[in-house]
């Protein structure tokens, strides 16, 4: 595996995470650069994406690089039966970096085993989504002024939600307290609760998205119940609308509370929340550009200045 690849957020140490956040801050202040001049990046999206793909491609373009790739696997040779191995090796002949989303868990890890070209995992099934986690961490740091000792409530699809799995793993460095709010069918998988136990991460489980849970949270991270992960459509219909956030539910919440969501949303956040200053999901998506600029440069071994000033300066 190329050591510059990013498959899981667990691949990054606390020091590397903090360094990337400072680099993301630099790119927020200086988004347009020419530091990827002459570099070609492939975006291989075997699974649909809007924000992730567009923010990665915008990141490359704003840094002066070129993008090739696809957003629909049905238009590629994989629809003819070409193996993932052959696709990765072939594309590696043309590019300096591969950014890949795939519907199979472990696909990104496998890709790193068949090529020396660095790989960034843009989501593999219900497993990991490390670039989303970096923009989530950046959003938390921007809005809270710190990452340490926060109470973070994860709501909705905790079984299939790769974004919450990655965030959970990243926060092991920062002494969080988690609330897992989900129905029995979508509760946090056993392996991630074991990860919490092993790493001393405090958590409680809830089926009720209660006032007490909301009012004692620093971050509420809403998730969409993902229809595409369900083999039983009746099960999806039964659980899809169990957790909905309305503006009135935030009346007694903490002033510092921010609402995050990896998007797209369906019904889990009512539009009446959008104008509340505690709603941060659209700004969160914008932060993806800066976080992904930092990740791209890190994968390509390009030095980036560290922006050290606090966000209030």
C-alpha positions, -999 to +999 in steps of 0.1 A: +000+000+000+013+035-009+018+052+024+003+084+009-031+067+003-060+074+026-084+045+030-096+048+066-095+077+090-077+053+113-047+056+089-041+091+103-026+100+136-038+128+158-009+149+147-016+143+110-053+152+115-045+184+132-019+193+105-045+186+078-070+209+096-045+237+097-038+232+060-076+232+053-077+266+071-049+278+048-069+268+017-100+285+031-080+317+031-062+309-002-084+286-023-069+294-057-034+281-063-013+266-091+004+239-071-010+210-090+002+223-124+010+193-146-008+168-123-037+147-134-062+132-109-088+105-116-122+105-100-136+070-103-172+069-089-187+035-092-215+047-069-236+080-073-223+111-057-229+149-060-211+168-032-181+145-028-173+142-065-179+179-073-159+191-043-130+169-051-130+180-087-134+216-077-104+212-053-082+199-082-093+226-105-088+254-080-053+240-074-044+241-111-046+203-118-066+183-144-094+158-138-103+127-157-127+099-147-163+090-146-194+094-124-214+065-139-198+031-139-223+019-165-204+039-191-171+022-184-156-012-192-167-025-158-201-028-174-184-053-198-170-073-170-137-057-165-124-064-130-117-036-104-080-047-105-077-041-142-096-008-141-073+005-113-041-006-130-052+008-164-062+042-149-029+043-129-010+045-162-025+079-168-027+098-135-009+109-103-037+102-079-070+082-079-100+093-059-125+064-057-160+057-045-172+021-046-203+002-034-182-026-020-167-024+015-129-028+013-127-018-024-104+012-017-081-010+004-079-035-024-071-008-049-041+002-028-028-033-031-028-034-069-012+000-077+016+022-065-005+053-074-020+069-042-057+062-035-081+084-016-112+066-005-143+087-013-166+061+003-167+023+002-201+008+009-212+012+045-177+011+057-156+043+056-157+079+043-125+095+055-126+127+034-161+134+048-147+130+082-120+155+077-145+181+066-167+171+096-138+176+119-130+210+103-166+220+107-166+210+143-134+228+150-146+260+132-178+261+151-167+250+186-132+264+186-119+230+198-123+192+192-117+181+228-144+171+253-175+176+232-208+159+234-218+146+199-252+131+191-254+108+161-290+104+148-306+080+124-289+054+103-259+044+124-258+009+109-251+018+073-238+053+078-202+053+068-198+090+077-207+083+114-184+053+115-154+073+103-162+103+126-164+079+156-130+066+148-114+100+143-127+114+175-109+088+196-081+113+199-103+140+215-122+125+245-157+129+231-190+117+246-213+102+220-250+097+220-262+071+196-299+077+186-313+050+164-340+024+163-330-012+169-328-020+131-303+009+126-283+009+158-245+014+159-229-019+148-212-040+175-177-036+161-179+002+165-191+000+200-163-024+207-140+002+192-154+028+217-148+004+246-113-004+235-104+033+231-121+046+262-148+065+243-179+073+263-212+066+247-249+060+255-276+045+233-311+059+228-341+051+208-358+084+217-345+117+202-355+134+234-353+170+246-327+160+272-305+146+245-309+176+222-303+202+250-271+186+262-254+183+228-227+204+213-231+188+179-261+170+165-251+149+135-282+139+115-281+112+089-303+100+061-318+065+062-302+051+031-327+033+009-299+020-013-285-001+016-317-020+022-325-053+005-359-053+022-380-023+010-406-029+037-379-025+064-368+007+048-404+021+048-408+012+084-378+031+096-372+059+071-391+087+090-385+077+127-362+107+134-370+142+122-356+175+135-378+206+136-368+241+145-390+241+176-370+212+190-340+236+193-356+262+215-337+253+247-306+239+231-271+252+238-259+284+221-229+266+207-249+238+193-245+232+155-265+208+133-244+188+109-256+164+081-234+148+054-263+154+028-283+147+009-312+150+033-347+136+027-371+142+056-348+141+086-342+178+089-373+200+083-366+231+061-377+253+090-344+245+106-324+260+077-327+296+088-317+288+124-281+300+131-274+266+146-279+249+112-245+244+097-249+216+071-246+238+040-215+255+053-203+220+063-205+210+026-186+241+016-158+231+040-154+200+020-135+219-007-108+231+017-105+198+035-102+179+003-076+204-011-055+195+020-060+157+015-050+159-022-018+178-015-010+153+013-015+123-010+008+139-036+035+149-011+030+186-017+040+209+012+013+233+023+016+262+048-001+258+082-025+285+091-021+288+129-045+317+138-077+309+157-110+312+137-120+343+156-090+363+143 
